[in-house]
Amino acid sequence: MNPLTVVLLPFLAYGLASHVLFEIRGRGLPQPSLPAAWIRALCAAILLFGIVRNLPFHPFTLLAPGAMLHP
């Protein structure tokens, strides 16, 4: 029930697949390198999303868990 998780799942799956392949064959998938600014921006976006989804007024209440299920 977390929309940000849905967006980040492919990246998590890639990292997990790389780790499994590394354990099996000693070599994982190619690891993309991100500039430090991108990593900081992603961390800031995750923190901001966590704060905004808990604000008690519209339209932010739509980000709360299960909010889209109850009209």
DSSP file (Angstrom, degrees, kcal/mol; ACC not computed):
  #  RESIDUE AA STRUCTURE BP1 BP2  ACC     N-H-->O    O-->H-N    N-H-->O    O-->H-N    TCO  KAPPA ALPHA  PHI   PSI    X-CA   Y-CA   Z-CA
    1    1 A M              0   0    0      0, 0.0    65,-0.2     0, 0.0    66,-0.2   0.000 360.0 360.0 360.0  25.6    0.0    0.0    0.0
    2    2 A N    >>  -     0   0    0      1,-0.1     4,-1.3    63,-0.1     3,-0.8  -0.939 360.0-161.4-121.2 108.9    3.0    2.3   -0.6
    3    3 A P  H 3> S+     0   0    0      0, 0.0     4,-1.4     0, 0.0    -1,-0.1   0.821  91.8  58.6 -60.4 -30.8    3.1    3.8   -4.1
    4    4 A L  H 3> S+     0   0    0      1,-0.2     4,-2.0     2,-0.2     5,-0.1   0.857 100.9  56.4 -66.7 -33.6    6.8    4.6   -3.7
    5    5 A T  H <> S+     0   0    0     -3,-0.8     4,-1.7     1,-0.2    -1,-0.2   0.905 102.9  54.5 -62.8 -41.4    7.5    1.0   -3.1
    6    6 A V  H  < S+     0   0    0     -4,-1.3    -1,-0.2     1,-0.2    -2,-0.2   0.889 110.2  47.0 -60.4 -38.8    5.9    0.1   -6.4
    7    7 A V  H  < S+     0   0    0     -4,-1.4     4,-0.3     1,-0.2    -1,-0.2   0.872 116.8  42.8 -69.9 -37.3    8.3    2.6   -8.1
    8    8 A L  H >X S+     0   0    0     -4,-2.0     4,-1.9     1,-0.2     3,-0.5   0.595  89.3  89.6 -88.4 -11.1   11.4    1.3   -6.4
    9    9 A L  H 3X S+     0   0    0     -4,-1.7     4,-2.8     1,-0.2     5,-0.2   0.869  82.6  55.5 -56.8 -41.8   10.6   -2.4   -6.7
   10   10 A P  H 3> S+     0   0    0      0, 0.0     4,-2.1     0, 0.0    -1,-0.2   0.889 109.0  48.4 -60.4 -35.8   12.4   -2.9  -10.0
   11   11 A F  H <> S+     0   0    0     -3,-0.5     4,-2.1    -4,-0.3    -2,-0.2   0.889 112.1  48.4 -70.0 -38.6   15.6   -1.4   -8.5
   12   12 A L  H  X S+     0   0    0     -4,-1.9     4,-2.5     2,-0.2    -1,-0.2   0.904 111.1  51.0 -65.3 -42.2   15.4   -3.7   -5.5
   13   13 A A  H  X S+     0   0    0     -4,-2.8     4,-2.7     2,-0.2    -2,-0.2   0.893 109.4  50.7 -63.1 -40.5   14.8   -6.7   -7.8
   14   14 A Y  H  X S+     0   0    0     -4,-2.1     4,-2.3    -5,-0.2    15,-0.2   0.924 111.8  47.1 -63.2 -44.8   17.8   -5.9   -9.9
   15   15 A G  H  X S+     0   0    0     -4,-2.1     4,-2.1     2,-0.2    -2,-0.2   0.900 113.4  48.0 -64.4 -41.1   20.0   -5.6   -6.8
   16   16 A L  H  X S+     0   0    0     -4,-2.5     4,-2.5     2,-0.2    -2,-0.2   0.915 111.8  49.6 -66.3 -43.1   18.7   -8.8   -5.3
   17   17 A A  H  X S+     0   0    0     -4,-2.7     4,-2.5     1,-0.2    -2,-0.2   0.894 110.7  51.0 -62.3 -39.9   19.2  -10.7   -8.7
   18   18 A S  H  X S+     0   0    0     -4,-2.3     4,-2.1     2,-0.2    -1,-0.2   0.906 110.6  48.5 -63.7 -41.9   22.7   -9.3   -8.8
   19   19 A H  H  X S+     0   0    0     -4,-2.1     4,-2.1     2,-0.2    -2,-0.2   0.922 111.8  48.9 -65.0 -44.0   23.5  -10.5   -5.3
   20   20 A V  H  X S+     0   0    0     -4,-2.5     4,-2.1     1,-0.2    -2,-0.2   0.926 112.1  48.5 -62.4 -45.0   22.1  -14.0   -6.0
   21   21 A L  H  X>S+     0   0    0     -4,-2.5     4,-3.0     1,-0.2     6,-0.8   0.870 109.4  53.5 -63.5 -36.0   24.1  -14.3   -9.2
   22   22 A F  H  X5S+     0   0    0     -4,-2.1     4,-1.5     4,-0.2    -1,-0.2   0.904 110.1  47.2 -64.5 -40.5   27.2  -13.1   -7.4
   23   23 A E  H  <5S+     0   0    0     -4,-2.1    -2,-0.2     2,-0.2    -1,-0.2   0.861 118.9  41.0 -67.7 -35.5   26.7  -15.9   -4.8
   24   24 A I  H  <5S+     0   0    0     -4,-2.1    -2,-0.2    -5,-0.2    -3,-0.2   0.944 135.2  11.7 -79.5 -50.4   26.1  -18.5   -7.5
   25   25 A R  H  <5S-     0   0    0     -4,-3.0    -3,-0.2     2,-0.2    -2,-0.2   0.418  97.0-113.6-115.0   1.0   28.7  -17.7  -10.1
   26   26 A G  S  <<S+     0   0    0     -4,-1.5     2,-0.4    -5,-0.5    -4,-0.2   0.537  92.3  81.8  81.3   5.2   31.0  -15.2   -8.4
   27   27 A R        -     0   0    0     -6,-0.8    -2,-0.2    -9,-0.1    -1,-0.1  -0.971  60.7-162.5-145.8 125.6   29.9  -12.4  -10.7
   28   28 A G        -     0   0    0     -2,-0.4   -10,-0.1     1,-0.2    -9,-0.1  -0.134  37.2 -69.0 -93.8-167.8   26.8  -10.2  -10.4
   29   29 A L        -     0   0    0    -15,-0.2    -1,-0.2     1,-0.1     2,-0.0  -0.389  69.2 -75.4 -76.1 160.3   25.0   -8.0  -12.9
   30   30 A P        -     0   0    0      0, 0.0    -1,-0.1     0, 0.0   -12,-0.1  -0.359  48.3-136.0 -58.2 134.8   26.7   -4.7  -14.0
   31   31 A Q        -     0   0    0     -3,-0.1     2,-0.1   -13,-0.0   -16,-0.0  -0.842  12.5-142.9 -99.2 112.4   26.4   -2.2  -11.3
   32   32 A P        -     0   0    0      0, 0.0     2,-0.5     0, 0.0     0, 0.0  -0.449  13.8-136.5 -69.9 145.2   25.4    1.3  -12.5
   33   33 A S        -     0   0    0     -2,-0.1    -2,-0.0     0, 0.0     0, 0.0  -0.890  16.5-161.7-105.9 135.4   27.1    4.1  -10.7
   34   34 A L        -     0   0    0     -2,-0.5     5,-0.0     2,-0.0     2,-0.0  -0.899  25.4-108.5-113.1 141.5   25.1    7.1   -9.7
   35   35 A P    >>  -     0   0    0      0, 0.0     4,-1.6     0, 0.0     3,-0.9  -0.341  32.3-114.0 -62.5 150.8   26.5   10.5   -8.8
   36   36 A A  H 3> S+     0   0    0      1,-0.3     4,-2.5     2,-0.2     5,-0.2   0.834 115.8  60.9 -56.9 -34.4   26.3   11.4   -5.1
   37   37 A A  H 3> S+     0   0    0      1,-0.2     4,-2.2     2,-0.2    -1,-0.3   0.873 103.2  50.3 -63.2 -36.5   23.8   14.2   -5.8
   38   38 A W  H <> S+     0   0    0     -3,-0.9     4,-2.3     2,-0.2    -1,-0.2   0.894 110.3  49.4 -68.1 -39.8   21.3   11.6   -7.3
   39   39 A I  H  X S+     0   0    0     -4,-1.6     4,-2.3     2,-0.2    -2,-0.2   0.916 112.1  48.0 -66.2 -42.3   21.6    9.4   -4.2
   40   40 A R  H  X S+     0   0    0     -4,-2.5     4,-2.5     1,-0.2    -2,-0.2   0.901 111.2  51.3 -63.2 -40.3   21.0   12.4   -1.9
   41   41 A A  H  X S+     0   0    0     -4,-2.2     4,-2.4     2,-0.2    -2,-0.2   0.894 109.5  49.9 -64.9 -39.9   18.0   13.4   -4.0
   42   42 A L  H  X S+     0   0    0     -4,-2.3     4,-2.3     2,-0.2    -2,-0.2   0.921 111.4  48.5 -64.7 -43.8   16.5    9.9   -3.8
   43   43 A C  H  X S+     0   0    0     -4,-2.3     4,-2.3     1,-0.2    -2,-0.2   0.911 112.3  49.1 -61.6 -42.0   17.0    9.9    0.0
   44   44 A A  H  X S+     0   0    0     -4,-2.5     4,-3.0     1,-0.2    -2,-0.2   0.899 110.1  51.3 -64.2 -40.7   15.4   13.3    0.2
   45   45 A A  H  X S+     0   0    0     -4,-2.4     4,-2.5     2,-0.2    -2,-0.2   0.893 110.1  49.1 -64.1 -40.1   12.5   12.1   -2.0
   46   46 A I  H  X S+     0   0    0     -4,-2.3     4,-2.1     2,-0.2    -2,-0.2   0.928 114.4  45.0 -65.2 -45.2   11.9    9.1    0.2
   47   47 A L  H  X S+     0   0    0     -4,-2.3     4,-1.7     2,-0.2    -2,-0.2   0.929 114.1  49.1 -63.7 -45.4   11.9   11.2    3.4
   48   48 A L  H  X S+     0   0    0     -4,-3.0     4,-3.1     1,-0.2     5,-0.2   0.904 110.2  50.9 -61.8 -42.1    9.7   13.9    1.9
   49   49 A F  H  X S+     0   0    0     -4,-2.5     4,-2.5     1,-0.2    -1,-0.2   0.912 107.7  53.6 -61.6 -42.2    7.2   11.2    0.7
   50   50 A G  H  < S+     0   0    0     -4,-2.1     4,-0.3     1,-0.2    -1,-0.2   0.853 114.7  41.2 -61.2 -35.1    7.1    9.7    4.2
   51   51 A I  H >< S+     0   0    0     -4,-1.7     3,-1.2     2,-0.1    -2,-0.2   0.933 115.0  49.1 -76.7 -48.3    6.3   13.1    5.6
   52   52 A V  H >< S+     0   0    0     -4,-3.1     3,-1.6     1,-0.3    -2,-0.2   0.852 103.6  59.6 -63.7 -36.8    3.8   14.2    3.0
   53   53 A R  T 3< S+     0   0    0     -4,-2.5    -1,-0.3     1,-0.3    -2,-0.1   0.673 104.2  52.9 -69.0 -13.4    1.8   11.0    3.0
   54   54 A N  T <  S+     0   0    0     -3,-1.2    -1,-0.3    -4,-0.3    -2,-0.2   0.378  77.8 115.8-101.1   3.4    1.0   11.6    6.7
   55   55 A L    <   -     0   0    0     -3,-1.6     2,-0.2    -4,-0.2     9,-0.1  -0.568  66.7-134.9 -72.5 135.6   -0.3   15.2    6.3
   56   56 A P  S    S+     0   0    0      0, 0.0     2,-0.3     0, 0.0    -1,-0.1   0.048  72.0  77.0 -87.5  29.5   -4.0   15.2    7.3
   57   57 A F  S >> S-     0   0    0     -2,-0.2     3,-1.2     0, 0.0     4,-0.8  -0.969  83.2 -57.8-139.3 157.3   -5.5   17.2    4.4
   58   58 A H  T 34 S+     0   0    0     -2,-0.3     0, 0.0     1,-0.3     0, 0.0  -0.398 111.7  18.9 -67.2 140.2   -6.4   16.7    0.8
   59   59 A P  T >4 S+     0   0    0      0, 0.0     3,-1.3     0, 0.0    -1,-0.3  -0.968 122.5  57.4 -93.5   2.4   -4.6   15.8   -1.6
   60   60 A F  G X4 S+     0   0    0     -3,-1.2     3,-1.7     1,-0.3     4,-0.3   0.768  93.3  69.0 -70.2 -24.6   -2.0   14.3    0.6
   61   61 A T  G >< S+     0   0    0     -4,-0.8     3,-1.0     1,-0.3    -1,-0.3   0.743  87.0  69.2 -64.8 -20.4   -4.5   12.0    2.3
   62   62 A L  G <  S+     0   0    0     -3,-1.3     6,-0.3     1,-0.2    -1,-0.3   0.703  93.3  57.6 -69.4 -18.2   -4.6   10.1   -1.0
   63   63 A L  G <  S+     0   0    0     -3,-1.7    -1,-0.2    -4,-0.2    -2,-0.2   0.586  84.1 105.5 -86.1 -11.2   -1.1    8.9   -0.4
   64   64 A A  S X  S-     0   0    0     -3,-1.0     3,-2.0    -4,-0.3     4,-0.4  -0.302  90.7 -80.7 -68.0 152.6   -1.9    7.3    2.9
   65   65 A P  T 3  S+     0   0    0      0, 0.0    -1,-0.1     0, 0.0   -63,-0.1  -0.336 114.0   0.4 -56.4 126.0   -2.2    3.5    3.0
   66   66 A G  T >> S+     0   0    0    -65,-0.2     3,-1.0    -3,-0.1     4,-0.8   0.450  91.6 124.8  77.8   1.7   -5.5    2.3    1.7
   67   67 A A  G X4 S+     0   0    0     -3,-2.0     3,-0.5     1,-0.3    -4,-0.1   0.854  72.2  51.8 -64.3 -34.6   -6.8    5.8    1.0
   68   68 A M  G 34 S+     0   0    0     -4,-0.4    -1,-0.3    -6,-0.3    -6,-0.1   0.651 103.4  60.7 -76.3 -14.2   -7.6    5.0   -2.7
   69   69 A L  G <4 S+     0   0    0     -3,-1.0    -1,-0.2     1,-0.2    -2,-0.2   0.724 100.7  55.8 -83.5 -22.0   -9.6    2.0   -1.6
   70   70 A H    <<        0   0    0     -4,-0.8    -1,-0.2    -3,-0.5     0, 0.0  -0.875 360.0 360.0-117.4  99.5  -12.1    3.9    0.4
   71   71 A P              0   0    0      0, 0.0    -1,-0.1     0, 0.0    -3,-0.1   0.496 360.0 360.0 -68.5 360.0  -13.8    6.7   -1.6
